[in-house]
Amino acid sequence: MIKSLFAKVISMGLSVMDMTAFTLCQENNLPIIVFDINEPGHLTRIANGENIGTLVE
């Protein structure tokens, strides 16, 4: 059985974001893009549709 990225992040205890918000996204089937917010321009590039970071769905 393939483990979802949501389950993998939770089981590994990664600090990608607030765990409550992360779990709510999982429960409501909301995809998340995990990326380095501290990298200049990343947020703008994601908003413009560029493939930056990791899609968790």
C-alpha positions in Angstrom: 0.0 0.0 0.0 1.4 3.4 -0.9 1.5 5.8 2.0 0.1 9.3 1.2 2.5 12.2 1.5 0.2 13.6 4.3 0.7 10.4 6.3 4.4 10.4 5.6 4.8 14.0 6.8 2.8 13.3 9.9 4.7 10.1 10.8 8.0 11.7 10.3 7.1 14.7 12.5 8.2 17.2 9.8 7.6 20.8 10.7 6.3 21.9 7.4 3.5 24.0 8.9 1.1 24.0 11.9 0.1 20.3 12.3 -3.5 21.2 13.1 -3.8 23.1 9.8 -1.9 20.3 8.0 -4.4 17.7 9.3 -7.4 19.8 8.4 -6.1 20.1 4.9 -5.8 16.3 4.8 -9.3 15.7 6.2 -10.8 18.1 3.6 -8.7 16.9 0.6 -7.0 20.3 0.2 -3.7 20.0 -1.6 -0.7 21.9 -0.1 2.4 23.2 -1.8 5.4 22.9 0.6 8.1 25.3 -0.3 10.8 27.6 1.2 9.0 30.8 2.0 12.4 32.4 2.9 13.6 32.1 -0.7 13.1 35.4 -2.4 10.5 35.2 -5.2 9.1 31.7 -4.4 5.7 32.9 -3.4 5.3 35.0 -6.5 6.5 32.2 -8.7 4.0 29.7 -7.1 1.2 32.3 -7.5 2.1 32.5 -11.2 1.8 28.7 -11.6 5.4 27.7 -11.6 6.3 24.3 -10.2 8.1 25.2 -7.0 8.3 22.9 -3.9 6.4 19.7 -3.2 2.7 19.1 -3.8 1.1 17.2 -1.0 -2.3 15.8 -1.8 
